[in-house]
């Protein structure tokens, strides 16, 4: 009798939560973005939020919470109620490099979150100044070994994606290249354009116009396939690093222990948003590639990315307190 009573009590306690999940959402959803307005991360989140609002029948309000390369926003979502009304647009920073880069990021990237949907990727492009006498990746690697200590690569900062991709490239190819950190992507690219630094791994949308203007030479992309914008530029995977990818990416996660019905509702809304041709075209103009996946695939993807970017951080020796 006691067991039956206990089961009945548990069932009664679960009913309100189930009912709330069935009626989700009945008020606005907040999407936190851990970076400032205006960048490709912000644009991806806002376009996705716009499309999700149409499907959900409720506003999806974007809030920028920049700080610590996305950690501040991730911490807030990790502590939020798991009801689906607060979600995070996460990236390969907060759910890739940061858990290794930071001594205490303030969250567990796997245990503290519920995967919702992978949204999109942005490739990185290996570019060199035209004065560099290398027209292929193979020639660049050979040049670096023939003239050790002469090739430098710029990045937005120590621990930034461009730095970590460079460290992975260096470790896996044996290239003799030296990292030069800057305070932001703009000054880093400016010095590569001026020839003061010889190369960098920049995101497609930032280097595309200088490549088209022949101010920079693109040698390879880090995506699985060649990019339509640069069809003659090979991937690193097809040249010197079989199977290698190192793209930036964007995904939605929520707090741990979200109801399955709520996760499904959010995932379906995100998918519908980025399958809308008009919204998708707004992102492709930014060099973003739509790459949709559901919660289970995203969970496995995040675990693989944590291992990959964590290895890159360890190779780099970078550390943030």
Secondary structure in CASP SS format (residue, H / E / C, confidence):
PFRMAT SS
TARGET T0000
AUTHOR 0000-0000-0000
METHOD secondary structure of the structure
MODEL  1
X C 1.00
X H 1.00
X H 1.00
X H 1.00
X H 1.00
X H 1.00
X H 1.00
X H 1.00
X H 1.00
X H 1.00
X H 1.00
X H 1.00
X H 1.00
X H 1.00
X H 1.00
X H 1.00
X H 1.00
X H 1.00
X H 1.00
X H 1.00
X H 1.00
X H 1.00
X C 1.00
X C 1.00
X C 1.00
X C 1.00
X C 1.00
X C 1.00
X E 1.00
X E 1.00
X E 1.00
X E 1.00
X E 1.00
X C 1.00
X C 1.00
X C 1.00
X C 1.00
X C 1.00
X C 1.00
X H 1.00
X H 1.00
X H 1.00
X H 1.00
X H 1.00
X H 1.00
X H 1.00
X H 1.00
X H 1.00
X H 1.00
X H 1.00
X H 1.00
X H 1.00
X H 1.00
X H 1.00
X H 1.00
X H 1.00
X C 1.00
X C 1.00
X C 1.00
X E 1.00
X E 1.00
X E 1.00
X E 1.00
X E 1.00
X C 1.00
X C 1.00
X C 1.00
X H 1.00
X H 1.00
X H 1.00
X H 1.00
X H 1.00
X H 1.00
X H 1.00
X H 1.00
X H 1.00
X H 1.00
X H 1.00
X C 1.00
X C 1.00
X C 1.00
X C 1.00
X C 1.00
X C 1.00
X C 1.00
X E 1.00
X E 1.00
X E 1.00
X E 1.00
X E 1.00
X E 1.00
X C 1.00
X H 1.00
X H 1.00
X H 1.00
X H 1.00
X H 1.00
X H 1.00
X H 1.00
X H 1.00
X H 1.00
X E 1.00
X C 1.00
X C 1.00
X C 1.00
X C 1.00
X C 1.00
X C 1.00
X C 1.00
X C 1.00
X C 1.00
X C 1.00
X E 1.00
X E 1.00
X E 1.00
X E 1.00
X E 1.00
X E 1.00
X E 1.00
X E 1.00
X E 1.00
X E 1.00
X C 1.00
X E 1.00
X E 1.00
X E 1.00
X E 1.00
X E 1.00
X E 1.00
X C 1.00
X C 1.00
X C 1.00
X C 1.00
X C 1.00
X C 1.00
X C 1.00
X H 1.00
X H 1.00
X H 1.00
X H 1.00
X H 1.00
X H 1.00
X H 1.00
X H 1.00
X H 1.00
X H 1.00
X C 1.00
X C 1.00
X C 1.00
X C 1.00
X E 1.00
X E 1.00
X E 1.00
X E 1.00
X E 1.00
X C 1.00
X C 1.00
X C 1.00
X C 1.00
X C 1.00
X H 1.00
X H 1.00
X H 1.00
X H 1.00
X H 1.00
X H 1.00
X H 1.00
X H 1.00
X H 1.00
X H 1.00
X H 1.00
X H 1.00
X H 1.00
X C 1.00
X C 1.00
X C 1.00
X E 1.00
X E 1.00
X E 1.00
X E 1.00
X E 1.00
X C 1.00
X C 1.00
X C 1.00
X H 1.00
X H 1.00
X H 1.00
X H 1.00
X H 1.00
X H 1.00
X H 1.00
X H 1.00
X H 1.00
X H 1.00
X C 1.00
X C 1.00
X C 1.00
X C 1.00
X E 1.00
X E 1.00
X E 1.00
X E 1.00
X E 1.00
X H 1.00
X H 1.00
X H 1.00
X H 1.00
X H 1.00
X H 1.00
X H 1.00
X H 1.00
X H 1.00
X C 1.00
X C 1.00
X C 1.00
X E 1.00
X E 1.00
X E 1.00
X E 1.00
X E 1.00
X E 1.00
X C 1.00
X C 1.00
X C 1.00
X C 1.00
X C 1.00
X C 1.00
X H 1.00
X H 1.00
X H 1.00
X C 1.00
X C 1.00
X C 1.00
X C 1.00
X E 1.00
X H 1.00
X H 1.00
X H 1.00
X H 1.00
X C 1.00
X C 1.00
X C 1.00
X C 1.00
X C 1.00
X C 1.00
X C 1.00
X C 1.00
X E 1.00
X E 1.00
X E 1.00
X E 1.00
X E 1.00
X E 1.00
X E 1.00
X E 1.00
X C 1.00
X C 1.00
X C 1.00
X C 1.00
X H 1.00
X H 1.00
X H 1.00
X H 1.00
X H 1.00
X H 1.00
X H 1.00
X H 1.00
X H 1.00
X H 1.00
X H 1.00
X H 1.00
X H 1.00
X H 1.00
X H 1.00
X H 1.00
X C 1.00
X H 1.00
X H 1.00
X H 1.00
X H 1.00
X H 1.00
X H 1.00
X H 1.00
X H 1.00
X C 1.00
X C 1.00
X C 1.00
X E 1.00
X E 1.00
X E 1.00
X E 1.00
X E 1.00
X E 1.00
X C 1.00
X H 1.00
X H 1.00
X H 1.00
X H 1.00
X H 1.00
X H 1.00
X H 1.00
X H 1.00
X H 1.00
X H 1.00
X H 1.00
X H 1.00
X H 1.00
X H 1.00
X H 1.00
X H 1.00
X H 1.00
X H 1.00
X H 1.00
X H 1.00
X H 1.00
X H 1.00
X C 1.00
X C 1.00
X C 1.00
X E 1.00
X C 1.00
END
